[in-house]
Amino acid sequence: MDVPGEGWSQPAIVGDRLFLTAAVPVGADDVPPPGQERGDDSYNGPTDGAYRYEVRCLDARTGETLWTRVARTGPPPLPRHRTNTYATETPVADGDRVSALFGLTGLYAFTLDGEPVWAKELEPREMRAGWGSASSPALHDGRLFLQTDTEDASDLRALDAATGEELWRIPRDEPSSYGSPVVWEHEGQAQLVAGGQVARGYDPANGEELWSLDMAKGRSSATPAPYGDVLLIGTEFRDRGGSDDGGGYLAAIQADARGDLGSVESPADGVKWAEERAGLQMASPAVADGTIFLFERRGGIVHLLDFATGEQRTRVRMAASAPFWASPLVSGGRVYALDETGTMHVVDSAASADDVTVLVRNETPGLFWASPAAVDGRLYLRSADALYCIAEPEKDAAR
């Protein structure tokens, strides 16, 4: 089905309802679609056109639109890079509400039937090089968590999901970053983890810092990935002559880690391992059968690391692949990796200790940077202008 407007947000699914966000240009015919160059690679824009910031609810089985709500109409507060959108942040939903963040524009909550609950405008802040924002909110135990790292000021805050009331806010000494915070639960304990040039774990109840690890710079774009009692976190290696040059490490943090964990170059107790030039970029890590899969944004390169030790097993260019922006999915001993051209590479994780074994490739037309979502045997893929549902006919008659 067609999806008007722009957005790289992932679909959020509650029961048989699917929620999607989009920024629809209003009276701005000269606005190029995301991904389309305009003059050169550095095109950032526009701030003079207006947008409708929309939240949509679809029937997850049929694709029928149940309701559309306009959270806000007006010009965007900041420019964006051509590879970004004004609806990049993924909405979060529980059994009562869906909350949609539109970057540094605002955060808006609706009931699952589309009734407005509350709205919270956010203060505009400058992002690096006019690239725009990307960090999605996290939801846990009735609280929304926002990680806002910018060039002007950076902070982490908690909001009451029912009312939008701010519960706490702590400053962060971080430049612009793009990964989302995650809540890591293990043995009844929860901690809020935020990436950056310094990775940190926090107490979600009050924002108290639990641990910190210096990542030796780099760009923070991928979202931290918890796996049981270990959390994988890292930055993308940078070598562009900027203040963030460095990084490229992937680290494994233990659930009981506390205090100053040092640097990834010389980590302290609590860091299981830290691997240099691991290959982390935009896509978050995937773990299957004791192997970490990292898919690069450039060149369709895949890195395989040992989950227990961080040792790099292999680095290969996946045949017939394009750059990977979307994070992979793992299910049934397979890793599903979607490249930007819409090719889904289904990798056999059990046969991939030292190589990448592709079982099948399925092609879907379009430009794909949003991460796929899966539930009840159905796979949802969002392109620049469409949403696809892929399912086995015997399990789900609607496609």
DRENSE-72445 format. One record per residue (C-alpha): x, y, z; residue in three letters; residue number from 1. Coordinates in steps of 0.25 Angstrom, whole numbers. Example, Ala and Ser with C-alpha at 12.3 -4.5 7.8 and 13.67 -1.06 7.14 Angstrom:
% DRENSE-72445
<site east="49" north="-18" up="31" res="ALA" n="1"/>
<site east="55" north="-4" up="29" res="SER" n="2"/>
% end
This chain:
% DRENSE-72445
<site east="0" north="0" up="0" res="MET" n="1"/>
<site east="4" north="14" up="-3" res="ASP" n="2"/>
<site east="9" north="23" up="9" res="VAL" n="3"/>
<site east="9" north="38" up="6" res="PRO" n="4"/>
<site east="20" north="47" up="11" res="GLY" n="5"/>
<site east="33" north="44" up="17" res="GLU" n="6"/>
<site east="38" north="35" up="28" res="GLY" n="7"/>
<site east="48" north="24" up="32" res="TRP" n="8"/>
<site east="41" north="21" up="45" res="SER" n="9"/>
<site east="39" north="6" up="47" res="GLN" n="10"/>
<site east="24" north="1" up="48" res="PRO" n="11"/>
<site east="20" north="-1" up="63" res="ALA" n="12"/>
<site east="10" north="-13" up="65" res="ILE" n="13"/>
<site east="0" north="-15" up="76" res="VAL" n="14"/>
<site east="-9" north="-27" up="74" res="GLY" n="15"/>
<site east="-16" north="-25" up="60" res="ASP" n="16"/>
<site east="-12" north="-10" up="60" res="ARG" n="17"/>
<site east="0" north="-5" up="53" res="LEU" n="18"/>
<site east="4" north="10" up="55" res="PHE" n="19"/>
<site east="13" north="18" up="46" res="LEU" n="20"/>
<site east="18" north="32" up="45" res="THR" n="21"/>
<site east="20" north="41" up="33" res="ALA" n="22"/>
<site east="23" north="56" up="30" res="ALA" n="23"/>
<site east="15" north="60" up="18" res="VAL" n="24"/>
<site east="19" north="73" up="11" res="PRO" n="25"/>
<site east="9" north="84" up="10" res="VAL" n="26"/>
<site east="10" north="93" up="-2" res="GLY" n="27"/>
<site east="25" north="90" up="-4" res="ALA" n="28"/>
<site east="26" north="84" up="-18" res="ASP" n="29"/>
<site east="41" north="86" up="-19" res="ASP" n="30"/>
<site east="44" north="77" up="-7" res="VAL" n="31"/>
<site east="52" north="65" up="-12" res="PRO" n="32"/>
<site east="48" north="52" up="-6" res="PRO" n="33"/>
<site east="58" north="46" up="4" res="PRO" n="34"/>
<site east="70" north="39" up="-3" res="GLY" n="35"/>
<site east="69" north="48" up="-15" res="GLN" n="36"/>
<site east="81" north="57" up="-17" res="GLU" n="37"/>
<site east="79" north="71" up="-20" res="ARG" n="38"/>
<site east="92" north="77" up="-25" res="GLY" n="39"/>
<site east="102" north="69" up="-16" res="ASP" n="40"/>
<site east="102" north="60" up="-5" res="ASP" n="41"/>
<site east="102" north="71" up="6" res="SER" n="42"/>
<site east="88" north="75" up="3" res="TYR" n="43"/>
<site east="80" north="79" up="15" res="ASN" n="44"/>
<site east="67" north="84" up="15" res="GLY" n="45"/>
<site east="56" north="90" up="15" res="PRO" n="46"/>
<site east="52" north="99" up="26" res="THR" n="47"/>
<site east="43" north="108" up="18" res="ASP" n="48"/>
<site east="33" north="98" up="14" res="GLY" n="49"/>
<site east="22" north="93" up="24" res="ALA" n="50"/>
<site east="19" north="79" up="28" res="TYR" n="51"/>
<site east="7" north="71" up="34" res="ARG" n="52"/>
<site east="13" north="62" up="44" res="TYR" n="53"/>
<site east="3" north="50" up="44" res="GLU" n="54"/>
<site east="1" north="37" up="52" res="VAL" n="55"/>
<site east="-6" north="26" up="45" res="ARG" n="56"/>
<site east="-13" north="14" up="50" res="CYS" n="57"/>
<site east="-15" north="2" up="40" res="LEU" n="58"/>
<site east="-21" north="-12" up="41" res="ASP" n="59"/>
<site east="-8" north="-20" up="42" res="ALA" n="60"/>
<site east="-15" north="-32" up="35" res="ARG" n="61"/>
<site east="-22" north="-24" up="23" res="THR" n="62"/>
<site east="-14" north="-11" up="22" res="GLY" n="63"/>
<site east="-27" north="-3" up="24" res="GLU" n="64"/>
<site east="-26" north="10" up="29" res="THR" n="65"/>
<site east="-33" north="11" up="42" res="LEU" n="66"/>
<site east="-30" north="26" up="46" res="TRP" n="67"/>
<site east="-20" north="37" up="43" res="THR" n="68"/>
<site east="-17" north="48" up="52" res="ARG" n="69"/>
<site east="-9" north="61" up="50" res="VAL" n="70"/>
<site east="-1" north="63" up="62" res="ALA" n="71"/>
<site east="4" north="77" up="57" res="ARG" n="72"/>
<site east="5" north="85" up="44" res="THR" n="73"/>
<site east="16" north="95" up="41" res="GLY" n="74"/>
<site east="30" north="97" up="37" res="PRO" n="75"/>
<site east="41" north="88" up="42" res="PRO" n="76"/>
<site east="50" north="94" up="53" res="PRO" n="77"/>
<site east="63" north="89" up="47" res="LEU" n="78"/>
<site east="69" north="85" up="33" res="PRO" n="79"/>
<site east="71" north="70" up="30" res="ARG" n="80"/>
<site east="81" north="62" up="22" res="HIS" n="81"/>
<site east="76" north="56" up="9" res="ARG" n="82"/>
<site east="77" north="43" up="15" res="THR" n="83"/>
<site east="68" north="47" up="27" res="ASN" n="84"/>
<site east="53" north="50" up="29" res="THR" n="85"/>
<site east="45" north="58" up="38" res="TYR" n="86"/>
<site east="38" north="45" up="43" res="ALA" n="87"/>
<site east="50" north="36" up="45" res="THR" n="88"/>
<site east="47" north="33" up="60" res="GLU" n="89"/>
<site east="39" north="20" up="62" res="THR" n="90"/>
<site east="27" north="22" up="70" res="PRO" n="91"/>
<site east="25" north="13" up="83" res="VAL" n="92"/>
<site east="11" north="7" up="88" res="ALA" n="93"/>
<site east="6" north="-1" up="99" res="ASP" n="94"/>
<site east="-9" north="-6" up="102" res="GLY" n="95"/>
<site east="-14" north="8" up="104" res="ASP" n="96"/>
<site east="-6" north="19" up="96" res="ARG" n="97"/>
<site east="3" north="21" up="84" res="VAL" n="98"/>
<site east="14" north="32" up="86" res="SER" n="99"/>
<site east="20" north="38" up="74" res="ALA" n="100"/>
<site east="33" north="46" up="74" res="LEU" n="101"/>
<site east="36" north="55" up="62" res="PHE" n="102"/>
<site east="50" north="59" up="65" res="GLY" n="103"/>
<site east="52" north="72" up="71" res="LEU" n="104"/>
<site east="38" north="76" up="67" res="THR" n="105"/>
<site east="30" north="70" up="78" res="GLY" n="106"/>
<site east="25" north="57" up="85" res="LEU" n="107"/>
<site east="10" north="53" up="83" res="TYR" n="108"/>
<site east="1" north="43" up="90" res="ALA" n="109"/>
<site east="-12" north="37" up="85" res="PHE" n="110"/>
<site east="-21" north="26" up="90" res="THR" n="111"/>
<site east="-21" north="13" up="81" res="LEU" n="112"/>
<site east="-34" north="18" up="75" res="ASP" n="113"/>
<site east="-27" north="32" up="71" res="GLY" n="114"/>
<site east="-32" north="41" up="82" res="GLU" n="115"/>
<site east="-22" north="52" up="86" res="PRO" n="116"/>
<site east="-16" north="49" up="100" res="VAL" n="117"/>
<site east="-5" north="60" up="101" res="TRP" n="118"/>
<site east="5" north="67" up="93" res="ALA" n="119"/>
<site east="19" north="73" up="97" res="LYS" n="120"/>
<site east="26" north="82" up="89" res="GLU" n="121"/>
<site east="41" north="81" up="89" res="LEU" n="122"/>
<site east="52" north="92" up="88" res="GLU" n="123"/>
<site east="59" north="93" up="75" res="PRO" n="124"/>
<site east="74" north="90" up="76" res="ARG" n="125"/>
<site east="85" north="90" up="66" res="GLU" n="126"/>
<site east="89" north="76" up="60" res="MET" n="127"/>
<site east="103" north="73" up="54" res="ARG" n="128"/>
<site east="104" north="79" up="40" res="ALA" n="129"/>
<site east="89" north="80" up="39" res="GLY" n="130"/>
<site east="87" north="65" up="38" res="TRP" n="131"/>
<site east="74" north="65" up="46" res="GLY" n="132"/>
<site east="71" north="55" up="57" res="SER" n="133"/>
<site east="68" north="40" up="58" res="ALA" n="134"/>
<site east="67" north="35" up="73" res="SER" n="135"/>
<site east="54" north="28" up="76" res="SER" n="136"/>
<site east="47" north="28" up="90" res="PRO" n="137"/>
<site east="48" north="16" up="99" res="ALA" n="138"/>
<site east="36" north="11" up="107" res="LEU" n="139"/>
<site east="37" north="4" up="120" res="HIS" n="140"/>
<site east="28" north="2" up="132" res="ASP" n="141"/>
<site east="19" north="14" up="129" res="GLY" n="142"/>
<site east="31" north="23" up="126" res="ARG" n="143"/>
<site east="36" north="29" up="113" res="LEU" n="144"/>
<site east="51" north="32" up="111" res="PHE" n="145"/>
<site east="56" north="42" up="101" res="LEU" n="146"/>
<site east="71" north="43" up="98" res="GLN" n="147"/>
<site east="74" north="57" up="92" res="THR" n="148"/>
<site east="88" north="59" up="88" res="ASP" n="149"/>
<site east="91" north="71" up="80" res="THR" n="150"/>
<site east="102" north="82" up="77" res="GLU" n="151"/>
<site east="95" north="92" up="87" res="ASP" n="152"/>
<site east="92" north="83" up="99" res="ALA" n="153"/>
<site east="89" north="69" up="102" res="SER" n="154"/>
<site east="81" north="62" up="112" res="ASP" n="155"/>
<site east="73" north="49" up="115" res="LEU" n="156"/>
<site east="59" north="51" up="121" res="ARG" n="157"/>
<site east="48" north="42" up="126" res="ALA" n="158"/>
<site east="33" north="46" up="124" res="LEU" n="159"/>
<site east="20" north="40" up="130" res="ASP" n="160"/>
<site east="14" north="32" up="118" res="ALA" n="161"/>
<site east="0" north="35" up="123" res="ALA" n="162"/>
<site east="1" north="50" up="124" res="THR" n="163"/>
<site east="14" north="55" up="118" res="GLY" n="164"/>
<site east="19" north="60" up="131" res="GLU" n="165"/>
<site east="34" north="61" up="132" res="GLU" n="166"/>
<site east="39" north="52" up="143" res="LEU" n="167"/>
<site east="54" north="55" up="142" res="TRP" n="168"/>
<site east="64" north="60" up="133" res="ARG" n="169"/>
<site east="79" north="59" up="134" res="ILE" n="170"/>
<site east="90" north="67" up="125" res="PRO" n="171"/>
<site east="99" north="59" up="116" res="ARG" n="172"/>
<site east="113" north="63" up="112" res="ASP" n="173"/>
<site east="111" north="58" up="97" res="GLU" n="174"/>
<site east="111" north="63" up="83" res="PRO" n="175"/>
<site east="100" north="60" up="73" res="SER" n="176"/>
<site east="97" north="45" up="73" res="SER" n="177"/>
<site east="86" north="37" up="66" res="TYR" n="178"/>
<site east="84" north="23" up="73" res="GLY" n="179"/>
<site east="72" north="21" up="82" res="SER" n="180"/>
<site east="72" north="18" up="97" res="PRO" n="181"/>
<site east="68" north="4" up="101" res="VAL" n="182"/>
<site east="63" north="-2" up="114" res="VAL" n="183"/>
<site east="72" north="-14" up="118" res="TRP" n="184"/>
<site east="65" north="-24" up="127" res="GLU" n="185"/>
<site east="72" north="-36" up="134" res="HIS" n="186"/>
<site east="68" north="-44" up="146" res="GLU" n="187"/>
<site east="57" north="-34" up="150" res="GLY" n="188"/>
<site east="67" north="-22" up="149" res="GLN" n="189"/>
<site east="65" north="-11" up="139" res="ALA" n="190"/>
<site east="75" north="-1" up="134" res="GLN" n="191"/>
<site east="74" north="10" up="123" res="LEU" n="192"/>
<site east="85" north="10" up="113" res="VAL" n="193"/>
<site east="89" north="21" up="104" res="ALA" n="194"/>
<site east="100" north="21" up="94" res="GLY" n="195"/>
<site east="110" north="32" up="90" res="GLY" n="196"/>
<site east="124" north="35" up="91" res="GLN" n="197"/>
<site east="123" north="31" up="105" res="VAL" n="198"/>
<site east="113" north="19" up="107" res="ALA" n="199"/>
<site east="105" north="20" up="120" res="ARG" n="200"/>
<site east="95" north="12" up="128" res="GLY" n="201"/>
<site east="85" north="19" up="137" res="TYR" n="202"/>
<site east="75" north="15" up="147" res="ASP" n="203"/>
<site east="62" north="17" up="140" res="PRO" n="204"/>
<site east="55" north="22" up="153" res="ALA" n="205"/>
<site east="63" north="34" up="155" res="ASN" n="206"/>
<site east="74" north="35" up="144" res="GLY" n="207"/>
<site east="85" north="32" up="154" res="GLU" n="208"/>
<site east="97" north="27" up="146" res="GLU" n="209"/>
<site east="101" north="13" up="148" res="LEU" n="210"/>
<site east="113" north="11" up="139" res="TRP" n="211"/>
<site east="121" north="18" up="128" res="SER" n="212"/>
<site east="130" north="14" up="117" res="LEU" n="213"/>
<site east="138" north="23" up="108" res="ASP" n="214"/>
<site east="136" north="18" up="94" res="MET" n="215"/>
<site east="149" north="26" up="88" res="ALA" n="216"/>
<site east="140" north="35" up="80" res="LYS" n="217"/>
<site east="133" north="31" up="67" res="GLY" n="218"/>
<site east="119" north="33" up="62" res="ARG" n="219"/>
<site east="108" north="27" up="71" res="SER" n="220"/>
<site east="97" north="23" up="61" res="SER" n="221"/>
<site east="93" north="8" up="64" res="ALA" n="222"/>
<site east="84" north="5" up="76" res="THR" n="223"/>
<site east="90" north="-3" up="88" res="PRO" n="224"/>
<site east="86" north="-18" up="87" res="ALA" n="225"/>
<site east="83" north="-26" up="100" res="PRO" n="226"/>
<site east="85" north="-41" up="100" res="TYR" n="227"/>
<site east="82" north="-47" up="113" res="GLY" n="228"/>
<site east="93" north="-43" up="123" res="ASP" n="229"/>
<site east="101" north="-36" up="112" res="VAL" n="230"/>
<site east="99" north="-23" up="105" res="LEU" n="231"/>
<site east="106" north="-20" up="91" res="LEU" n="232"/>
<site east="109" north="-5" up="89" res="ILE" n="233"/>
<site east="118" north="2" up="80" res="GLY" n="234"/>
<site east="121" north="14" up="70" res="THR" n="235"/>
<site east="124" north="15" up="56" res="GLU" n="236"/>
<site east="139" north="17" up="52" res="PHE" n="237"/>
<site east="141" north="31" up="47" res="ARG" n="238"/>
<site east="153" north="37" up="39" res="ASP" n="239"/>
<site east="148" north="50" up="33" res="ARG" n="240"/>
<site east="157" north="60" up="40" res="GLY" n="241"/>
<site east="146" north="63" up="50" res="GLY" n="242"/>
<site east="145" north="64" up="65" res="SER" n="243"/>
<site east="139" north="50" up="65" res="ASP" n="244"/>
<site east="150" north="43" up="58" res="ASP" n="245"/>
<site east="153" north="30" up="64" res="GLY" n="246"/>
<site east="143" north="19" up="70" res="GLY" n="247"/>
<site east="139" north="7" up="63" res="GLY" n="248"/>
<site east="139" north="-2" up="75" res="TYR" n="249"/>
<site east="128" north="-12" up="79" res="LEU" n="250"/>
<site east="128" north="-15" up="94" res="ALA" n="251"/>
<site east="121" north="-25" up="102" res="ALA" n="252"/>
<site east="116" north="-20" up="115" res="ILE" n="253"/>
<site east="112" north="-29" up="127" res="GLN" n="254"/>
<site east="99" north="-27" up="134" res="ALA" n="255"/>
<site east="106" north="-26" up="147" res="ASP" n="256"/>
<site east="116" north="-15" up="142" res="ALA" n="257"/>
<site east="116" north="-3" up="151" res="ARG" n="258"/>
<site east="124" north="10" up="152" res="GLY" n="259"/>
<site east="135" north="15" up="143" res="ASP" n="260"/>
<site east="138" north="4" up="133" res="LEU" n="261"/>
<site east="150" north="11" up="127" res="GLY" n="262"/>
<site east="152" north="12" up="112" res="SER" n="263"/>
<site east="149" north="2" up="101" res="VAL" n="264"/>
<site east="164" north="3" up="98" res="GLU" n="265"/>
<site east="167" north="-2" up="112" res="SER" n="266"/>
<site east="154" north="-6" up="118" res="PRO" n="267"/>
<site east="152" north="-10" up="133" res="ALA" n="268"/>
<site east="145" north="-21" up="140" res="ASP" n="269"/>
<site east="130" north="-21" up="135" res="GLY" n="270"/>
<site east="134" north="-21" up="120" res="VAL" n="271"/>
<site east="134" north="-35" up="115" res="LYS" n="272"/>
<site east="142" north="-31" up="103" res="TRP" n="273"/>
<site east="144" north="-19" up="93" res="ALA" n="274"/>
<site east="147" north="-21" up="78" res="GLU" n="275"/>
<site east="154" north="-11" up="70" res="GLU" n="276"/>
<site east="149" north="-8" up="56" res="ARG" n="277"/>
<site east="137" north="-17" up="58" res="ALA" n="278"/>
<site east="129" north="-12" up="46" res="GLY" n="279"/>
<site east="117" north="-6" up="54" res="LEU" n="280"/>
<site east="111" north="5" up="46" res="GLN" n="281"/>
<site east="96" north="9" up="45" res="MET" n="282"/>
<site east="90" north="-5" up="46" res="ALA" n="283"/>
<site east="89" north="-10" up="61" res="SER" n="284"/>
<site east="96" north="-24" up="64" res="PRO" n="285"/>
<site east="89" north="-37" up="62" res="ALA" n="286"/>
<site east="92" north="-49" up="70" res="VAL" n="287"/>
<site east="89" north="-64" up="66" res="ALA" n="288"/>
<site east="96" north="-77" up="69" res="ASP" n="289"/>
<site east="107" north="-71" up="76" res="GLY" n="290"/>
<site east="111" north="-61" up="65" res="THR" n="291"/>
<site east="109" north="-46" up="64" res="ILE" n="292"/>
<site east="105" north="-41" up="50" res="PHE" n="293"/>
<site east="109" north="-27" up="46" res="LEU" n="294"/>
<site east="104" north="-21" up="33" res="PHE" n="295"/>
<site east="111" north="-9" up="27" res="GLU" n="296"/>
<site east="104" north="3" up="21" res="ARG" n="297"/>
<site east="115" north="4" up="11" res="ARG" n="298"/>
<site east="118" north="-7" up="1" res="GLY" n="299"/>
<site east="109" north="-18" up="6" res="GLY" n="300"/>
<site east="120" north="-23" up="15" res="ILE" n="301"/>
<site east="117" north="-33" up="26" res="VAL" n="302"/>
<site east="125" north="-36" up="39" res="HIS" n="303"/>
<site east="124" north="-48" up="47" res="LEU" n="304"/>
<site east="129" north="-48" up="62" res="LEU" n="305"/>
<site east="129" north="-58" up="72" res="ASP" n="306"/>
<site east="119" north="-54" up="83" res="PHE" n="307"/>
<site east="126" north="-60" up="94" res="ALA" n="308"/>
<site east="140" north="-53" up="91" res="THR" n="309"/>
<site east="138" north="-42" up="81" res="GLY" n="310"/>
<site east="148" north="-49" up="72" res="GLU" n="311"/>
<site east="146" north="-45" up="57" res="GLN" n="312"/>
<site east="143" north="-58" up="50" res="ARG" n="313"/>
<site east="141" north="-52" up="36" res="THR" n="314"/>
<site east="139" north="-40" up="28" res="ARG" n="315"/>
<site east="132" north="-42" up="14" res="VAL" n="316"/>
<site east="125" north="-34" up="3" res="ARG" n="317"/>
<site east="111" north="-41" up="2" res="MET" n="318"/>
<site east="109" north="-44" up="-12" res="ALA" n="319"/>
<site east="98" north="-37" up="-20" res="ALA" n="320"/>
<site east="95" north="-27" up="-8" res="SER" n="321"/>
<site east="94" north="-12" up="-6" res="ALA" n="322"/>
<site east="97" north="-4" up="6" res="PRO" n="323"/>
<site east="90" north="-8" up="19" res="PHE" n="324"/>
<site east="83" north="3" up="27" res="TRP" n="325"/>
<site east="72" north="-5" up="33" res="ALA" n="326"/>
<site east="75" north="-14" up="45" res="SER" n="327"/>
<site east="74" north="-29" up="43" res="PRO" n="328"/>
<site east="64" north="-38" up="49" res="LEU" n="329"/>
<site east="67" north="-52" up="55" res="VAL" n="330"/>
<site east="56" north="-63" up="55" res="SER" n="331"/>
<site east="57" north="-79" up="54" res="GLY" n="332"/>
<site east="72" north="-80" up="52" res="GLY" n="333"/>
<site east="72" north="-69" up="41" res="ARG" n="334"/>
<site east="76" north="-55" up="40" res="VAL" n="335"/>
<site east="68" north="-46" up="31" res="TYR" n="336"/>
<site east="76" north="-34" up="26" res="ALA" n="337"/>
<site east="69" north="-24" up="17" res="LEU" n="338"/>
<site east="78" north="-15" up="8" res="ASP" n="339"/>
<site east="74" north="-2" up="3" res="GLU" n="340"/>
<site east="69" north="-7" up="-11" res="THR" n="341"/>
<site east="59" north="-16" up="-4" res="GLY" n="342"/>
<site east="66" north="-29" up="-5" res="THR" n="343"/>
<site east="64" north="-37" up="7" res="MET" n="344"/>
<site east="76" north="-47" up="9" res="HIS" n="345"/>
<site east="72" north="-59" up="18" res="VAL" n="346"/>
<site east="85" north="-64" up="24" res="VAL" n="347"/>
<site east="86" north="-78" up="31" res="ASP" n="348"/>
<site east="92" north="-74" up="44" res="SER" n="349"/>
<site east="96" north="-88" up="48" res="ALA" n="350"/>
<site east="104" north="-90" up="36" res="ALA" n="351"/>
<site east="111" north="-76" up="37" res="SER" n="352"/>
<site east="122" north="-78" up="48" res="ALA" n="353"/>
<site east="133" north="-74" up="37" res="ASP" n="354"/>
<site east="125" north="-70" up="25" res="ASP" n="355"/>
<site east="112" north="-64" up="21" res="VAL" n="356"/>
<site east="102" north="-75" up="15" res="THR" n="357"/>
<site east="90" north="-68" up="8" res="VAL" n="358"/>
<site east="78" north="-77" up="7" res="LEU" n="359"/>
<site east="70" north="-68" up="-2" res="VAL" n="360"/>
<site east="68" north="-54" up="-7" res="ARG" n="361"/>
<site east="55" north="-48" up="-8" res="ASN" n="362"/>
<site east="53" north="-34" up="-15" res="GLU" n="363"/>
<site east="43" north="-23" up="-13" res="THR" n="364"/>
<site east="43" north="-11" up="-21" res="PRO" n="365"/>
<site east="47" north="3" up="-14" res="GLY" n="366"/>
<site east="57" north="10" up="-6" res="LEU" n="367"/>
<site east="58" north="4" up="8" res="PHE" n="368"/>
<site east="64" north="10" up="20" res="TRP" n="369"/>
<site east="54" north="7" up="31" res="ALA" n="370"/>
<site east="56" north="-6" up="39" res="SER" n="371"/>
<site east="46" north="-17" up="37" res="PRO" n="372"/>
<site east="36" north="-22" up="47" res="ALA" n="373"/>
<site east="31" north="-36" up="49" res="ALA" n="374"/>
<site east="19" north="-42" up="57" res="VAL" n="375"/>
<site east="11" north="-54" up="56" res="ASP" n="376"/>
<site east="17" north="-59" up="44" res="GLY" n="377"/>
<site east="16" north="-46" up="36" res="ARG" n="378"/>
<site east="27" north="-37" up="32" res="LEU" n="379"/>
<site east="26" north="-22" up="30" res="TYR" n="380"/>
<site east="35" north="-15" up="20" res="LEU" n="381"/>
<site east="34" north="1" up="19" res="ARG" n="382"/>
<site east="40" north="7" up="7" res="SER" n="383"/>
<site east="41" north="22" up="3" res="ALA" n="384"/>
<site east="27" north="22" up="-2" res="ASP" n="385"/>
<site east="20" north="9" up="2" res="ALA" n="386"/>
<site east="17" north="-2" up="13" res="LEU" n="387"/>
<site east="18" north="-16" up="10" res="TYR" n="388"/>
<site east="13" north="-28" up="18" res="CYS" n="389"/>
<site east="19" north="-42" up="14" res="ILE" n="390"/>
<site east="12" north="-54" up="20" res="ALA" n="391"/>
<site east="10" north="-69" up="16" res="GLU" n="392"/>
<site east="-4" north="-70" up="10" res="PRO" n="393"/>
<site east="-8" north="-82" up="19" res="GLU" n="394"/>
<site east="-4" north="-74" up="31" res="LYS" n="395"/>
<site east="-10" north="-61" up="27" res="ASP" n="396"/>
<site east="-19" north="-59" up="15" res="ALA" n="397"/>
<site east="-16" north="-44" up="14" res="ALA" n="398"/>
<site east="-3" north="-39" up="8" res="ARG" n="399"/>
% end
